[in-house]
Amino acid sequence: MEPSDPILRVDDAHVYYGNIHALKGVSLAVARGNIVALLGANGSGKTTTLRTISGLLPCARGDVWFEDQRLTRKPPEKIVGLGISHVPEGRQVFGELTVLENLRIGAFLRSDRSGVREDVDRAFSLFPRLRERIHQAAQTLSGGEQQMLSIARALMGRPKLLLLDEPSLGLAPIIVQQIVDTLQTINKAGTTILLVEQNSEIALSISNYAYVLETGRVTLEGVSTALLDNEEIKRSYFGSNEDKYI
């Protein structure tokens, strides 16, 4: 069911990798101010959906809308400028640059120096470990610290919508909990989040609404608490092996 105030809409998106039909008419909507989870097995189209929204992949058919802007065929830098930041799987920090330099790169479209300084301070308040490592090269950080830096860098663009691809992948449970808590803080401060997450229990516990993808199609959607509490749905879609759902 489409929300009454969607900040993002994907309408009948068809996306190809060469001859491979990766998205086969995906439609979804993200309500302003919500956390929406995108779940499914490896290869189901979750990452492709995020890359399509952020302009890294073109729609062969269908459209993506952000507020009143049609994103289809806009270049990624224009989409960032409209208020969408994408944290890809695998973190992808600039390894030879320091933590501070990585954060400043996240604000590359901005000219308000005082605002950028404020947001650097905000990043350090959200992720105190990064303040301790402000002048360290990003490649010397732990995996969890690099994930923190990747999220903090994305926030430097002051996004209205944050796209997150597998933020907990490969991290220790204590670090995962810290990142989950921070995502909830970011959301409560007004940033809408579209979350791809391998751990379906975490994703459903912090999101308002969820979509399940199978082989490039949305096969299930609903309020997250209902999906989390439905034993039949858990068995059918999530099973006992969380590693399948990445």
N, C-alpha and C positions, 0 to 999 in steps of 0.2 A: 504494500500500500504506500503510495507516494506521499511524503510529508507535505503539509500545507505551506511550508516555507523552506523549500530546498535551496541550499547554497550551491549544490552540484547536481546535475542530471546527466546520466549517460543513457542515450536513447538508441537502442537497436544497433549497438556497435559491432561491426564485423572487421576483424583485423587478421592479417596474414603475415607469416614468416615465409617468404617465397611461395611455395605451393601449399604450405601447411595453414589450414584454416584455424587460427588460434582462438579467436573470439567469434562466436556464432550467434550474434544478436543479443549481446548482453545489454540489459537495461537495469539501472539502479538509480536511487536518489539518496542524497545525504542531507539531512535536516540541519539547518544552521544551529550551531552550538552543541551538536551531538558528537558522540563517538560511534562510528559505524564500523563493524567488523566484516571482513571479507575472508571467508574460510573455504577450504577445499583441499583436495589431495595435490601432490606435486604434479605439475603439468596441467592443472585445471584452468589456468588462465588468470590467476590472481595478480602476479607480477605484470603480466601483459596489460591488464586493466589499468594498473597504476601508471605504467609507462605510456599508455594511450592518453590518459587524462593529462599528464604532464608534457605531452607533445613530443615524446621521444619515439613514438610509433604512430603512423597515420591510420585513420579509419578508412577502410575501403568503402564502407557504407555505414550510415548512422551518424550521430552527432554527439558532441560533448558540450554541455552548457555550464558555465560558472556565473552565478548571479544572472545578469542579463547579457553576458558575453558568450558568443559562440566560439569555442576553443578550437574546433576542427580546423586543421591546417595552419594554426598559429604556431610560430617557432617557440621552443621551450623558454627562451629568455623573455618573451612577451608574456607567457603564461605565469612565470615567476613574478613579473611586474604587476600582474593583476591580483596577486595575493595567494598563490599556491606554491608551497615548498614541498620537495620530494626527498625523503630520506631512503636511499636505495638499500637493498639487501647487500650485506658485505661491507657496510660502513663507508668505504671509499673516501677516507680523509686524505689530505695532502701530506704525505708522510714526512717529507723533508722540511716542511714548514712548522713553525711553532703552534701551540694551541691558540695563542692570541692571533697569529696571522691567519689561521684557519677561520676563526670567528669573523675577522674583518672581511675575508673573502665572501662570507655569507651575506654581507651588507653591500656587495659591489654595486647594486643599483641605487643605493641611497647617497644623498649628499648632506644629510643632517648630521653633522659630526657629533653634536652633543647628544642626539638621540642614539647614535651608534654606541657612544660610550655608556649611556644608560643601559642599553641592551646587553653590552658585554658584562656589566655588573649584574644584570638580571641572570645571564647565563651562569655566572659564577655562584649566584645565590641558589639557582636550581641544581647545579652540579658543583658542590664545593671542591670536589677532587680536582676539577679543572683549574681552579684558582691556584691550587698547590703546584700545578704543573704548567703554569702559564707560559713559561719560556722553554719548555721541553719540546723537542721535535715530536710530532704526532705519531711517527712510526715507533717511538719508544714507549708509548702508552700500552696498557693492557687492552684486551679486547673489549672489556666493559667500558673502560675509559674512552676508547675510540668511538664506541656507540654513543656515549654521552656527548662527545664532541660533535659527532655527526648530527645529532638532534639539536644541540645548541646552535650549531652553524646554520641549520635550516631556520631556526627561530629568529636569526638576525635579520631576515627579510621581513619580519613582522607579518607572517602569513595569516590570512583568514582561514585557510584550509591547509592542514598538514597531512601529507601522504606518508605513511610509515610501512616499510616492507620488512617484515621479520625482525623487529627490534630485539627479541630475546634469543635469537638463534645463536647457539654455542656459548651462552653465558651461564655463569654459576647462578644458582637460585637466589642468593642474597642480592646479587647485582640486578637480576631480573626484577625482583620486588622493588628495588630502588627506582628503576626505570619506569615500572608500572605506576608507582606512586607519583612520579614526576609528570607522567603523561596525564594523569588525572588532575594534577595541579594546573598544567598548561590548559587543559580543557575548561576547567572552572574559571580560568582567567579570560576565556572567550574564544579560544582557538578551536575550530571544528577539526575533527580527526577522522580520516579514513585509514583503518588499520588492517594490514595483512599480518597474521600472527599464527605461528605453527602450533602454539598451545591453545587449543580451542577453549579450554576451561577459563584461562586467563582472559582471552578475547571476549568471551561472552559475559564474564563477570564484570568487566569495566565498560562495556559498550551498551548503547541504548537499543541498537537494531543490528541485524546481521543478515548477510547474504551468503549462501553456499553455492560455489561453482563446481560443476562437473563437466570436464571436456569442453570448456568454452561456453557453457550455458549456465544461467542461474536456475537451479533446480529447487531451491528452498529459500525462503526469507521469512523473517518475523522478528518480533520483539525478543531481545536477547535473553531476558529472564525466562521467557516461555520455552525457548530452545534449550536453555541450560537445564531446566527442570523436567523436560520431557524425556523419559528413559528410552522410549522407542526411537526417538530422533537421535539420541546419543549413541545408541547401539548401531543404528543404520548409517549415520553420517560420520561419527567421530570414533566409535569403537574404543578399544582399550589401548591401542598403540598410537600415541600422539605423534610419533615420528613420521607416520604416514601423511600427516596433514601439514605439509610445509610448502 
